[in-house]
C-alpha cells in the first residue's frame, strides 16, 4: 500500500469517529481500490468570462484607494439550515463584485490584495478539488466530489476570471488584515463603488428584469390554481420560483405573495393565505440571474381580473405617485427628491379623502408633518444590483443625500396600505394594500424604466390578466 493510501485510511478512520450515527465504516476492500481505476481528467482552460475585465477595473479602484494596505475580502462560509444540511451558498456581494465569480463561487474563498511598490498583487485563494487519492473525494459530504459533483481547479478558475489563484491552505493571515466588516472603510468603499453600474452590470439588470417579467406572466397564467388552493399565496410563490430557478439562479429575495389584507404587511413572506376573487394580491418578486444581479418588481393585481371602484382609486393614486417620482428623477438631482415627489402625491390624495388630521401642506412639513406616512411607512427608492438593497453600507451623503448619476439603478416603489383594523380610514378602504415598483436606470438623458414592459396602469393590468389567466 502506497503512502498516499496509508494517508487515506488514517483520514477515513478519523472522519468516521466524528459521527457514527449515520456513517457506515468503509471495508478494507473499498479503501484498497477507491483511489484506482479513474480516467484522467484533462482540462481545457476557458477564455475569460465577460465580467472578468470589469471586475479587474473594480479591483484597480480598490487598490488605488488603499495603497500599502493588505486587504482580505472573504466569500463567506456555508450556513447551517438544520443538522447536516446547509442553505444554498451565496458569496458576499463585495467578493462577487470584485472577482467576477458568480453563482459558481466556492465557500471559504478569499480575495487577497498584497501591497507592492506600485499597487497590489491580487490572488484568489480557494480549496481546489481534491485528488482522488484523498479521503475528501469520497468521505466528505460537504466538499467531496462523490457527493456534490465536480469542483473547480485552480488553473480553470484562474483562466476563467483572469485572476491569479492559489490553494487556501497556502494563505497566511496577517495581524492587521482589513476584512469585510460593516464598520470597515473597505466595506464602505466597495459599497459606494457599486452605486454607478458598468455596462456589464446594466446588461445583467436588463436580463434580470426580463426573466422576472416572464415570472409574472407565469403567475397570472396559473392564477386559477392559486385561487383553488387554500394556501394560494404559496402557489404564486412556487410558480415564480420555477421561473427563477429555470431561467436564473434563484430569487433575489423572499417572494412576497400577499393577498387581501396581507398586502398591508410590507414584508409578508409567510405566504400561507388564500387568494380570493374580489381581493387584490400584491406580488413583490425578483429573479436573481446567474451573474447574481437581481430585479425587484412589484405589481398589485385584482384576483378576479377587475378592480373595484375603491381598489382602482387607491391603485391610480399609487401610480400617480410613482409617475411623479419618475418625473423627479434626473441627473444632478438628489436621490431623496424621488421620495419627496411621491410623498407629495400621497399626502395630497389622502388629505383629499379626509384621512389626515391636517392639510397636505402641514403633513409635508419636514419637522412637524408626516401624518401621511401612516399609510406608506417605507421609502420610495433604494439602489439595486448585486444586492436587492444594493450599496447599503454607503455613506448617507453618497446614498440618500447623494446626487443621481448616469449608470445608477434604483427602484421607484410607492404604496398605500390600509390595515384591516385601521379605524382612521373608512371601512371600504380597510384591507387594501397597493404597491407598484419598477426598476429604473439613470442615463444622461434621464431615467429609463427597465420594467416598463410589465403592465402597470389599471387598464393594462386588467387586460394583462384577461389575456393570460387560464
N, C-alpha and C positions, 0 to 999 in steps of 0.2 A: 504494500500500500504506500502511495506517494505521500510526501509531507503535506501536500495540499489536501489529500484525502483524510490524513490524520486530523488536520485542522477542521475539516468538515464534521467529523464525528464529534469532536470536542464541542464545536459550536452548537451542533444539534442537541447534544445532551444538555448543554447549558440552557438552551432555549426551552427544552421540554420541562425542565424543573421549575420554570417560572409559572406555568399554568397547565395543570394536568387534567383539569375538569373536562375539556373538550378534545385536547390533542392526544392522538394515539402515538405510541412510540414507533419510530421507524425501524423495521427489521434490518439486520446486518446486510442482507442481500440488496435491499434498496440502497443503503449507504454505499455499498461497494460499486453500484452500477449507475447511480443517478447522474453522475458527472460525465458519463461517457455516452457516445452514440449520437451526439448532436451535430447537425450540419453547421458548416461555417456560416457566419452572418456578415457577408460582405456589405459594406456601407457605401452608398453613393451620396456624396455630400451635396446638399441642396444649394441653390443660389440664395442670396439673402432675401428674406421676405420684404414685402413692400414697406412696412413700417420701420425697417432697420435704420434707414438713413435719417428718418425723422427722430427716432429715439437717440441716435448719435448726436444730433443737434441739441436735444434736450440735455444730454449728459455734458456737452460742452458748456452749456449755460450754467449748469450746476458747478462745474469745475471752475469757471471764471468767478463765480460768486463766493467760493470757499477756498481761496488759494492757500496752499500749505497745510490744509487740514485733511486728515484721514476720515473718510465718510463711509459708513456702512448702512446700506438700505436693505432690510430683510424682507423676504417674501412673506414670512409668517409660516405658521405650522397648521397641521390638521387640527380640527377642533372636534372633541368627542361629542357624539349625539347620545349614545347610550351604550354602556358596557364596552364592547369591542367594535362598535360601528361609529363612523365619523361622518360629519357633514361633508358635502362636496367641497373640495378645496377651491378657494379663490384667493389669489395672491393680493397683497397690499397694493392699493391703487398707485402709489408712488413707484413701487417696484415695477408694476406693469408698464407704467408710462415711460420709465427710464430705460427699460430693457427692450421693449417691443415684444416681449414674450406675452402670451395672452392666456387663452383657456388651457393651454398645454404647459403652463408653468409648473415647476416642481416645488413641493413643500420644502421648507427649511433652507431654501436657497438664499444667497447673499450677493448683493451687488456692491463691490468694494472699490472706492476711489483711493488709490495710493498716491500721495503727493510726490511730485517731481519738481525739477527746477523750472519747468515751463508748463506746469499744469498738473495732470493726474494720469496715471496708468489705471485703467478700469478693467476689472476682472469679475466675471460671473462665476461664483462658486456654487456647486450643487452636487448631490450624490448621483454619480454616474451609475448606470445599470450594473448589476452585479455579474461577475463572471460565473459561469455555470459550475465551476468547481467549488463555489462557496455555498454555505447553508442558506444564505439570504435568498438565493434564487428560488428555493422550493419551500422554505420553512417560515419565512417572514410574510405574514398575510397583509402587512401594511405596504411594503415596497417590493416584495418578491414578484418577479415576472410570471411565475407559475400561477400567481393569484390575481394580479391586476393587469397583466398584459405587458407588452413591450414598453420599455422606458428609454429615454433619450441618452445618447452618448455625448461625451464632451466635445468630440470633433464635430458631430452633427449639429449641436446647438451653436457652436462657435461659427460654423458656416451659415447657419440659418439666421442668426441675429447679427452677424458680422461683428462679433464681440469676443474677446479673449475669455476662455473658460478654464476652470481648474476644479479638482475634486474638493469637496467640502472638508475632507479630512486634512487638507493642506492649509486651511485657513488658520491664521494665528491672530487671535483677538488682541487688541491694544487696550491700554488703561483709559485712553481718552477718546475712544471711538464715538463719533456722532451717529447715533442710531435714530431711526424714525420714531419720534415721540411727540405727543400732542403739544408739548411745551418747547420743542426744539426749533431753532431757527431754520434748520433744514426742512422740517415739515412745512413751515410757513412758506418757504421759498418754493418748494416743489408744488405746493397747492396753488400759489399765485402763478406759477409757470403754466398751469392748465387753464387760466382764465381766458386766454386767447388761443383758439384751436388752429392747428395747421391744416393743410389740405387733406392729409390722410384722415385726420380726426373728423373733419367736416363730411367727408365721403362716408365714413362709418356711421356718423349720426344720421345721414340720409338713409342709409341701409337699415338702420335700426328702426327708424320711423316707418319705412315701407313694410317691414315684416310685422310691425305692430299693427299697421293698417289691416293686413291680412288676418291677424288675430281677432280684431274687432269684427271683421266680416264673418269669421267663423262663429263667433259668439252669437251674432244675430241670426245666422242660418240655423243654429241649434237652440234658439231661444225657446222653442216649443218643448224641448227636453227639459230645460231648466224649469219651466212652468209646471211640468208634470211631476217633478221630483220634490219631495218635502224639504230637501235641502238644496234647492235650485241654485243658490249662490255658489255652491261647490261645483255644480255642473258648469257654470260660467267660468269659474277659476280653472277647472280641468280642461275645458275646451281651449282656453287661451294658452294654458301650459303646453298642450300638444303642439301648437304652432311655435311657441318659444323654443321648445326642445328640438323640433324637427328642422326648423329653418334658422335657429340661432343657438346660443349656448344655454341660456336659461332666461328667467325673468330678471330684470334689473333690480327688482324689489318685490315684496309680497303683494300679490294682486289684491286690490280692493274690489269686491263684488258686493255692493251694498244696496239692497233693495228695500223700498218702503222707508220706514223710519230709520233703518240702519244707515241710510245715506247721510244722515245728520251727524254721524260719528266719523270724524275726519280720517282716522286710520283704522277703519273697520276691516280687519283681516281674518276674523273668525269664519266669516263666510258660511255660516250654518243656517241661514234663514231661507224662507220660501221666497219665490219670485212670483208675485201675484199680479194678474192683469188689473189695470187701474192704478197701480203704483208706478213710480219711477224707479229705475235701477241705475245707480252711479257706478261706473266701471273705471277704475284708475289702474292702468296696466302699461307695462313697457317691456319690450323684448331686449335682452342683452345679447348682442351678436357675438360671434366667436372672437372678435378683437377686444371684447369686454366693454364696448361702448353701448349705452342704453338709451332708449327712448323713454318718455314719461308722458303719457297721454291720458286724459280723462274725457269721457263722454257720458252724458246722462240721457237715458233712453226711456220713453214710455213703454212699459211692458206690453200693453195691448196695441201698440203702434200709433197711438194718437194722444197728444197732450190734452188734458182738460184745460178749461179756461184759466184756472188759477195756476196750474203747472206751467202753462205757456207764459203767463205773466212773469212768474219767477224766472223761468228759463231765459226769456228775452232780456230781462234786466241783467242777468249774469253775462249774457252775450254782449250786451251794450258795454258793460264794464270791461270785458275782455278786449273789445274793439277800441275802447278809449285808451287802455293800457298799450295796445299795439301802436296806436297813433302817437303816443307819447315817447315811444322808444326810438331814439335817433342817435347816431354817433355824436359824442360830445355831451350827451345828457347824463345826468347822474342816475345810477341804477334805481335808486329809491323813487324817482319820478314815475316809474312804471306803476308801482304800488299806489302812489298818491293819486294817479289818474283813475285807477279802478275804484279806490275808496271814495272818490268824489261822486261817482255814479251810485255806488251802494248807499251812501249817505243820502243823496238826493231822493232816490226812489223809496227807501224805507221811511224817510220823513213824509213823503207824499202819501204813503199808505197809512200814516198815522201810527207807526210803530215806535217812533222815537219820542222821548220826553222833551226834546229840544229841537231847534231848527237844524237843517242840514249844515248851515254855516257854523253853528255852535258845535255840532258834532265833529266838524273837521278842524276845530281848534287843536293845535298840537299839544297844548298843556292840559286843557280842561275838557276836551271832547273825547271822541272815541266810542260814543254810545252805539254807533252802527256796528262796531266790531263784535258785539254780542252775536251777530248773525254771520260774521265772517272773521273768525279769530285768527286765522292764518295769514301769512304773507301772500303776495300775488305772484312772486317770481323767485326762482333760485337758478343758479348756474347748473348746467347739465353736461355730462360727458361720460368719462370712465366710471364715475360715481353718479348715482341719481341725484344726490345733493352734492354736486361737484365743487371742488375748491373750498371746502368748508373750513379749512384752517387758515384761509387768507385773512389778512388784517381787515378790520371793518372799513378803513379808508380805501381799501382796494376792492371791497365787495359791495356792501350795502351803500356806502358813500362813494363808491368808485364810479369812473366815467365809462360809459358804454363805448366799446371799440369794435371795429370790423373784426370778425373771427370769433366773437363771443357767441355762445349758445346758451340759451336760458329758456325757462318756461314762462308762460303767462297763464295763470290759473285762478281767476276769481271764483267765488262761490257764494251761495246763500243757503243757510241751514237753519231750519225752524224745528227745533226739537219737539218731540211728540208731547211733552209735558210743559212747554213754554207758554205760560199764561200771559205773556206780553204781546202775543200775536193772536189774531182771530183764529178760531178753530179750523177754518178752511185751509190755513197755511201750515198747521202743525203736522209734522211728519214728512214734510217736503224738504229734500236736500238736493241741490243742484251745483255741480261744478263743471266748468268747461276748461280744459287745459290743452294748450298747444306748445310745440317746441319751436323756438324762434332762433334764427341765425341772423346776427347783425352783419350787414355788409356796408361798403362805403356809400351805397345809395339808399340805405335804410334797412328796416327789418324785413326778413323773408320768413313766412310761416311754413316751416318744413312739413307740418301736418295738415296743411290746408286741404288736401285731398280726402281727409276723413271728415264726413259731413258734420257741420257744426250749427247751421241755422235750424230753427224748429221745423220749418217746412222740409228742408233737406234731410233731416233726421227721420221724419215720418216717411219720406219717400224711400230712404235707405232701408228702413225696416220692411216696408211693403215689398221692396224688390228682393230681399234676401231671406226673409223669415219663411221657414217651411211650415 
